Amino acid sequence: MEEILHKGKFGTAPVFLTAISTILGAIMFLRFGYAVGSVGLNGTLLIVLLGHLVTIPTAMALAEIATNQKVEGGGEYFIISRSFGLTIGSSIGIALFLSQAISVAFYVIAFSEAFDPLRDMLFEQTGFMLPKRVIGLFSVLMLAVLMYYKGANTGMWMLYVVVAILAVSLGFFFAGTGSYEGSRLISADKNDFFLVFAIVFPAFTGMTAGVGLSGDLKDPKRSIPQGTMVATVLGMIIYVLIAIKLSGSASQEDLLNNQMVMSDIALWGPIIPIGLAAATISSALGSVMVAPRTLNAIATDKIIPLPKLNHWLSYQRPDNKEPVNASMVTCAIAFFFVLIGDVNAVAEIISMFFMVTYGSICLISLLENFASSPGYRPSFKSKWYISAIGTILCIYLMFKMNSGYATLAIVLMVVIYYLISYFRNDNNDLANIFSGVIFQISRNLHVFLQKKNKGDVSEWRPSVVAISKDSFERYAAYDLLRWISHKKGFGTYIHHIDGYLSKESADKSRDCLLRLIQMTQVSKSSVFVDTMVNPTFESSVSQVLQLPGVSGKENNMVLFEYHEKDNKALDEILKNYGLIKAVGYDTCILCSSDNKFGLNHEIHLWITSSDYQNANLMIYLAYIIMGHPDWSNGIIKLFALFPENEKDEQRNKLMELVRTGRLPISMNNIEIISRKEDTNVTDVINSNSTNADLTIVGFRGELIKNKGSSAFHNYQTAGSVLFVNSQNEKEIN
């Protein structure tokens, strides 16, 4: 009950105040004049526009995500980690926390600049120049004391005062005229545009500052979108007006060299240092409230691989739920960087991490819009193309601003990711959000392929569906299917389960499916697997022949398997041949031996004058199988068995096929065998294919009608034999 009472202290105003006070901060007072002097009014307006092409899509994406899911403590980290998974989310979250913590130091150092008039006065009277670093360190110490003893409640009260001072200082600035009476500085080319952009961009990064208070808001779904969007748009308007004012009120020299030029323009000059102090301390205050909550949320998720440290950082004071330990860590980091003094280089890295965060948020919105999940129903909805613009610009601008720091930031996050994933042993990150995207892509591709003309034999490729009830006794059918579907073909493997559909058989089916999926993972195959419960094998075959192909096109081939000593299983397969022929599928029947596929070295093809229709399909299959890494050292041998009077003619045909490149077999591996009238084909195959690991033989439907299963017997010395029947002749290209 106590937790409920303390949860949700704030409304929308703190989100807006935290964001706007961070947006209108140190850069506005100290560096915006430099931007106008460097690239002129037009260039500065372009910087503002470009910066807000990143921040506005991010603000809209935040508003969208926040109105769809319950946003708890951690703000941006919570949103990213619950969308991309804890491992990737925490990698970005740790980088985000470091940015926020170092930002405290950045703002405090800028805060010290506001005391230049007082330092000068002190020096004139005493001869002692107070170091800026002392002011910065004292400021961090005061922030630490404030956060430890008072927490965010006092911080919020101070924000109201700070924003009021900001408003007054801006009012005096716009009311002033300055001493410059020249024409407006429209354009300038003193510095590289993206260098100036890199200096100014941190001014726009404050728009998500209020999101870090998500765990302390009464209604995050309402407060985050409203506070963030209003602060972002208002900040953009103010920066445009400041750029226009500066370009017409100061000379280019003053803009470039006087970082307090706004003080010279203002109606009452001293208000600008006061406003600078208010803006920078409020930005530091906002960061020192937000950063600990990010770290606290990371620790609460037990991301850090040290349980005691997680427990310590996740601690919240019982009376006000303040993350005091995380606040002390934040202040210690800020203290360290203030002590170093020069954080200009670090500030660019901060911008990089913010860019990564913003790009991630935009990407989440883009993927969710594309995935069209029924569970994604935000009350505020952005557009996918707006999120796409934000994502692309974040990546582009990172490398335009500083490619070295961009690379360093990405490498650092990758290292953090691998460290976290190593200790968490979690490989399922991206699954939730990307599964919906994959489903949509798959659906669209299936529909596209179905609409495409299916009658073009020049584009033929095997789309095979295999069915077996011995999936876990013998892997021959599965192995053959994964070889065929490795790159050039497509494969669906169905495990038949005898019985009627019931709760018991459904449970058994799910268990079998999990085993099949594990087989695909271990073998790294491209086979789609499933199970089917039916009282008879024939019923499953009938249903399998009506299944859609995994490629998006209809299946065109069915694969069966039986052991060479199991004639009963062969009879059961052959019962279905008439049905298979009726639907126009090619048929492959694999007779597996105890030797399995031997050394995966030799594939023997047997072509006779009576089965030309099967020849090209047999060649295709041998060629496709040979493309799998399991057969990387394999060879294909083709044996052509023809009557003596056709031997020379058939040799010339085969040589022409090899010469034109349409037959992917070396002539050295082609043997023409003369067949006498009383020759037994099976004996010839057995005598020549004793070293074969897979023998491929064609068969015709008439053979089954005349001889039945006996036509497939007596191939004991030819290893595993694949019997192939093609419904129509394939063309080799």
N, C-alpha and C positions, 0 to 999 in steps of 0.2 A: 504493500500500500504506500509505503514511504517513497518507493521508486516512482510510482505513478504520480504522486504529488509533485515530485521534483522534476519529472519529465515534462518538457514543454513549457519553459518559462517565457519564451519570447514570441512576438508576432512577426509581421512583415517588416516593420521599421528597422530592426537591427540588421536584417539582411541587406536592405537598401543602404543604410548608413555605413556598414562595414565595407560594402562594395564601392560606394561613391567616394568615401574618404580615402580608399586605397587607389582608386582611379585618379583622383585629383591630388596627387602626392608630389614627391620630390622631383620627378621628371618635369612636371608642369611648371614648377617654379624655377628650377635650376637649368634645365636642358632644352626646354621647348623653344626658347629664343634662339639658341644655337641651331636648332633644326631649321627655323625660318631663315636665319642668316646663311645657312649652308645651301639649302635647296630652293629657297624662295617660297612664296605663298602657294603657288601651284604644286610644288613638290611636297610641301608640308601637308596640304589638303589630300594629296595622293597617299601620303603616309598614313594619315588618319583614316582614309577610306580603306586602304589595304589592311591596316590593323584591325579595323572593324569588320572586314570581310572574314576575319578569323573569329573575332570575339562575338559578333552577333549570331552567326551560326552556332557557336558554342553555347551562348546564352539560350538560344531557342532549343537546342538539343537538351540542355540541362532542364529547361522548363518541361519539355516533352517527357523525359525520363522520370522526372520528379513527380509528374502528375499520373504516372502509370504504376509506380511501385512505391512501397513504403521506404522512405529514405531515413535511415537511422544515423547514429553517430559516425563521423568520418567524412561526411560530405562527398566530395569528388571521389575519394578512395572507395567509399561504400558503393557508389554508383558503378564505378569501373570494375571493382572486384566481383560484384554480384552479376555483372554482365559477361565479363571475360573470364571469370573464375578467379579463385583466390591466389593462385600462383602468379599468373600474369598481372592480376590486379594489384597484388602486393608489391610486385617489382616496380610498377608505375607508382604505387602509393609511397614506397620508401623514397623514390626520387622526388616525388611531390613534397613529402615531408621535409627533406633536406632543402629543397627550394624555399619552402615557407619559412624554415628556421633561419636560413642564411638571409632571407629577405628581411628578417627582423634587424640583422646587423646592417644591411644595406640602408634601410630607412633610418636607423639610429645615426649612422654616419652622416646621412643627409640632414638629419635633425640638428647635428652639431654645427652645420654650416649656418644655421639661422642665428647663431650666437656670435657671428663675426663682429657686429657693431659693439656688443658688450665686451668682447675680448679686446678690441681696439681701444675702447674707453679704459679698460683695466690696465692695458699696457701704457697708455699715456699718463695715467696717474701713479702707477707703481713700478713701471719698467718690467713687469712680469707678464709674459705671454702665456696664457692658459692653453695647454695643448688640447686640440679638438678630441683627441683620443680619450682624455680624462672625462670630458663631457659625455662621450659615447658610452664608456664603461659604467659611469654613474647612472646613465639612463637605463641601461640594460639591468643594472642592479635594482633600480626602482621598479621596473616592469616585473622582475622576478618576485619582488616583495609583494607587489600588487596582486599578481596572479596567485601567489601562495596563500595570502591571507584573505583576499577579497574575492578573487575569481572574476568570471565574466560579467556578473551583475554590475560591479563597479565599473568595469571596462565599458559596458554599454552606456552607463550614465555619462562617462567621459566622452563617448562618441557623440552624443547629442551636443555637448559643448563645443567639441572640435569642429563638427560640421557647421555649426553656427558661425564660428570664427572664419571658416573657409568661405562661407557665403559672403560675409562682410568684406573680407580681403579681396574677393573677386569683384564685388560691387565697387570698391574703391579703385581697383585696377581699370575696370571698364569706364569709370567716370573720369579718369585722368586723360590728359592729352599728350604729355611728354613735350620735350623741347625740339623734337625732330619734325621738320616741316617739308621733307622731301616727298617725292612721289612714292607710291606703294611698291614695295619690293616683290615683284610678281614672280621672277625666276632667278635662279643663281646656280652655279655649278662648282662651288668651292670644294665640295667633298662628294665621295661616292654615295649614291642614293641609298644603297642597302646598308652601308656603314652607319649612316644617319638613322635609318629605320631601326637598326639593331640598338642604337642608343635610346631611341624614343619608345620602342615597343613596350618595354616594361611598364610604361604609363597606362597601357590598356589592359594589363594582366590582372588588375584588381577586381574585375567584374565577377569572378567566381569566389571571391574572398568570403562572402556571406554564406556560401553553401556549406562551408566547414562548420557552421553552427547548427547543422541539420538535427543533431541529436538534442538540441536545446529549444527547438521550435514547437509551438503548439500544433501547427498545421503545416508541415514541410511542403505538402503538395500545393498549397496555396501561396505560402510565403516565399519559397525559393523562386518560382517562376516570376511572380510579380516584382519582388525586390531586385532580382538579377536583371530582368529586362528593362525596368525603369532606370536603374543605375547605368546600364550600358548605353542606352539611347541618350540619356541626359548627359553622360560623360562625353559622348561623341559630339553633341551639339556645343558643349562648352569648349572643347578643344578646337572646333572649327572657328568659333567666335574669337578665341584667344589668338589663333593664327592670323586672322584678319586684322585684329587689333595690333598685334606686334609688327606686322608687315608695314603698317602705315604710321607707326608711332616711334620707331627707332631706326637708326642707321644700321647698315649691314655690319659695320665695324663693331658697334656696340652689341649687336645681337650675337656676334661671334665671340667676343672677348669679355663681355660683362654678364656673368651668369645671374646677377641680380638685376637685370635690365627692367624687369617688371616693376621693381621698386622705384625706378626713375620715372616710369610712366604713370604710376598710380597717383590718385588725387592726394593721398597722404602716404608717403613712402614707407614709413616704419611698419605699416600694416602688413606689408609683404613678408618681411622676416617672421612676423608673428604668425601669418597664415602658413608660411613654410614650416614653422615649428609645429603648428597645429596639424598640418597635413601629414608631415612625416611621422610625428608621434602617434597620430591616429592610424597611419598605415602600419607602423610597428606594433601598435596595440592590436589592430585587426589580425596581423600575422601571428602575434604571440598568443592570441586566443584560438586561432584556427589550427596552427601547426600541432600543438599538443593533442588536439582532438583527432587529428589524422593518425598520429603515432599511437594514441590510446586505442583507436579502432583496430590498427594493425596488430597490436599486442593482444587485444581481446580475441582476435581471430587465430591467435597462437601461431603467428607466422614466423617469428624469430625462433631459431632452433635452440634456444636456451629457456627451458620452462620457467626457471626462477626469474629471469629477466622479463619474460612475458607477463608473469604474474605481477611483478613490481610495476611495470609500465601500464598495465591495464587497471591499476588501482584508481578508484575515484573516492574522493572524500565523502563520507556518508551524509553529511549535513547539506551539501550543495551540489554533489555529483561532479565536482571539479577534478580533472585529471592532473593532480598536483605533481606527481612524479614525472609525467610526460612534459609538464610545463617547465620543470627544472632542467630537464635534458635540453629542451628547446632553448632556454635562456643560456645554458652552458655553451651550446654551439654558437649562438649569437655573440656571447662574450668573447669566444675564441676569435671569431672573424673580425670583431671590432678591435680586438687587441692587435691583430695583424695590420689592420688599418686600410689597406688598399684592396677593395673588393670589386674593382672594375672588371677584371677578368672573370671573377666568380659570377658577377651580375649577368654576363653573357651566357654562362652555363645555366643560371637560373632561368633565363628566357628560353633556353633549349628545353628544359624540363617542363616548363609551362606549356610550350608548344606541343610536346609529346602528350601532356595531359589533355589539352584542348583537342588535339587530333584524335585521341582515343574516345573522348566524349562524342565528337561528331561522327566518328566511325560507328559507335554503338547505335546512335540514332539512324545512321544510314542502313546498317545491317538489319535493325529491327523493322524499319520501313520496308525493306526489300523482302524480309522473311515473312511478313504479314501473319505473324502468329496470332491465333485467336485470343491468347492471354495478354497480348500487348494492346491495351485500350487506353491510351493517355487522353485526358480531357483537353490538353493543349497539344496540337499536332504540328510539327514542323514539316517541311517538304524534303524529300530525299535528295533533291538536287542542291538544296541549301546546305545540307549536311555534307554532301560530296564536295562542294566548294571549300567548306571549312577544313575537311580532312586533307584534301590535295594541297591547299595553300599552306597548311601547317608544315607538311613535309617539305614543300618547295622553299618556303621562307627560312626554315631551319638551315638549309644548306646555303642559301643566298646570304644569310646573315654572317655565318661563320661555319664553313664546312668542317673545320677541324673540331670545333666544340660540338657540332652536331654529331659527328662520328663518335667523339668521346662519350657524349651523353647516351647514344644508342648502345655502344659497347658496354658501358657501365651498367645499363639496365639489363642487357643480355646476361652479363656476369651475375648480377643479382638474381635474375630469373633462374639460371641454372643452379645457383647455390640453394635457392629456396626449393626448387623442384627436387633437388637431390635429397634434402632433408625431409621434405613432405612426401616424397615418393608418389607424386600425383601427376598423371599424364593425361588427365581428362579435361583440362582447362577449356577452351574454346568450344567444347562440344555443345553447350546449351545454345549459345547465340548463333554459331555457325551451322548447326544442324538445320535450322529453319531456312537459312540461305541456301544450303546444299539441296534441300527439298525443293525449293523454288526453281533453282537452276535445273535440277533433274527433271522436274515437271515440264518446264518450258522446252528443254531439249527433246524430251519424249514426244511432246506435241508437235514440235517442228519436224522431227524425223518421221513421224507418222504421216504428216501432211505431204512430205517429200515423195516424189515419184519412186515407187518401189519396184518398178519393172526393169530397171537398168542392170543387166547382168554384169556389166563391166565393173560395177561397184559391189559385186557380191563378196561377202565375207561370212564365215561361219558364225551363226548365232545358235549355240547348242544348248539344249536342255537335257540333262542326264537324270535318270531316275534309278534308284537302287534301294534294296532293303538290306544290303550287306555293307553299309557305309562304314561301320566300325569293325568289321571283320577283315575287309580287304579295302585297300586304298587305291587300287588300280584305276577304277573309273574316275575317282576324284583327281588323281594325278594327271591322267590323260586330259581331263577337262581343264585343269589349271594351266597345262601346257598350251592347249589350243586358245585359251582366253587370255594368255599373257599380254599380248599387244595387239595382234591383228584380228583376234576373234573375241566373241562374247560367250560367257558361260553361266548357266543357271543349274545348280545341283539340288535335286529334290530327294530327300530321304523318305521312303515309303514306310509307314507303320501300319501293321495289320490291326484291324479292329474298327469299332464304331466310335464316332465322336462323342466323348463324354468328358466329365471333369477329370477322370483318371487318365484318359488318353491325351487330353489337352495338356495336362501336367507333364506327361511323358514326352509329348511333342516339344514343349518348351525346353525340357532338359536336353533333348537331342539337338535342338537348334543351338543351344549354348555350346554344346560340344562341337558342332559344325562350325560355328563362328570362331571358336578357339582354333580349329584346324586352319581356317583361312588366315588367322593372325599369325600362327606359327609358320605356315608355309608362305606367307606374304603373297597370297594369290589374289587375282582379280575376279574370283568366282562369287556369284551371289548365291547364298544357300537358304534353304527353307525345308520345311517338313510337310507331309501330307498324310492324314489318317483316313484309311478306307478299308472296307472289309475284304477287298480283293486287290491284287496287283493291277489287274486290268482296269479297274475303276480309276486308280491313280494315273495310269497311262492316259486314259481318256481325258482326264482333267488337265494333265500336264501338257497335252497337245493343244490345249486352248489357252494356255498361259501367255501373257504378253512377254515379249523379249526384254531383257534387262537393258538392251541397247536403245530401246525406243522403237525399234522395228520388230516385226513378228519373228519368232524363232523359225529357223529353217532346217534344223537337224535335231535328231534325237539320238541319245547315246545310252546303250545298255551294256551291262557287264555280267559275265558268269564265269565260274571257275571251270577249267577244262575237264574236270572229273564230275561236274554237276550237270548231267544231261537234263534233269528235270527242270532246272532253272532255265536252260536254253529253250525247252519246249514252251515254258510259260512266256518267254520273250517273243518267240515266233508267233504265238497266238495273236499278237497285236500288229503283225506286219500289214495285214489288210487295212486296218484302221489308219496306220501311219501313211500308207500309200494313198489312201483316200484324201487325206488332208495335205498331201504334197510335200511331206518332209523327207529329207535325206535320212538314211538310217545307218548308224554305226553300231556294230555289236562287237564288244571286246571280249575275247577269250583269254583270260589271264591264267598264267602258269605259276607254279610254285617258285619259279626263278624270278617272278615279277618282271621288271624291265631290264634285268641284267646290269650291264655297265653303262647303260644310256649312251651307247656309242654308235651302233649300226641300225639304220632303218632300211628294211628291204621292201621294195615295191614290186608287185607282180601284176603285169599287164598281159592280157590275152586278147586274141582277135575277137572274142565273143563278148567282151565287156568294155568297149571303147567309151561307153557313156559314163563309166565309173572312173576312167583313167585320170582325167584332169582333177577331179575332186580328191582322189588319192594322192596325187602329186602336191596339190595345195596343202592338204593336211600334213603330209610329211615335211614340207617346207616350213609351215607354221610351227609345228612341234619342235623342229630343229632350231627355231629362233629362241627357245627358252634357255636360260643359263644352265639348267640341268643337262642340256644336250650340247653344251658349248664346244665340246671336242668331237662331236658326232659327225657321221657321214651318211649320205643317202645313196643307196645302190638300187638301180632300176633293172629289173629282169623282164624282158619282153619275150613271151612264149608264143611263137607263131609257126604255122605250117612251113615246111621246107620251101615251098614255091613262093611264099610271101616274105621270106627272110630278108632278101636284098631290098625290096621295096620299103619294108618297115624300117630297116636300118637308115635308109636315105631320109625318110620322114623324121626320124628321131634326130638325125644329124642336123637337119634344117632347123628343127626346133631349138637345138642347143646353139647353133650358129647365130640365130637371130635373137638369142637371149631370152626367149620365151619359156625355156625349160631350165630351171635353176639347178641343174645337175651336170657334173662334169662328164664328158664323153667317156672318160676312163672308167667311170662307175656305171656305165650302161652295158648290159650284156644281152645279146640276142640269142635266144635258145631255140633250136629247131624242135618242133613237136611232131612226132610220128602219130599216125592215126590211132594206134592202140596205147599211146602214152597216158599214164595216170598223172594228172596235173598235181595232185596232192603229193605224190611220191617225188616229183621234180622239185617242188617247193621245199619239202623236207630235206632233200639231199643238198640243196644249194643254200638254204637259210639256217643251217645249224648254228652259225655264229651271230644270227640276228638277235637284237634285243627287242625289236618290234617289227613284226611282219604285217604288211598291209595288203589285203587281198580283196578284190571286187567280187560281188555276187549279184545275181539277177533274181527278180521275183519268181520267175519260172522255175528256178532251182529249188526254191522252198516248196513250190507247188508239187514238183516231181519227186524230190528226194526228202523233203522235210528236214529234220534236224541232222540227219546223217550227212548232209552236205557240208556240215561244219566240223565233222569229226576227223580224227587221225592226223592232226597237225602237231603231234607231240614234240617233235624236234625243232620246230620253228619258233620256239619261245612264245611270248604273248602275241596273239594274232588279232588284228583289227579288221573285221569284215565290213566293207563299205558298199552301200548301194545309193547311187545318185538318181534322183527322180528326173533330172534333166542334165544334159551335158554342160559343164562349166567351161568358160572360155579363159585360157591362160593369157594374161597380158604381159 
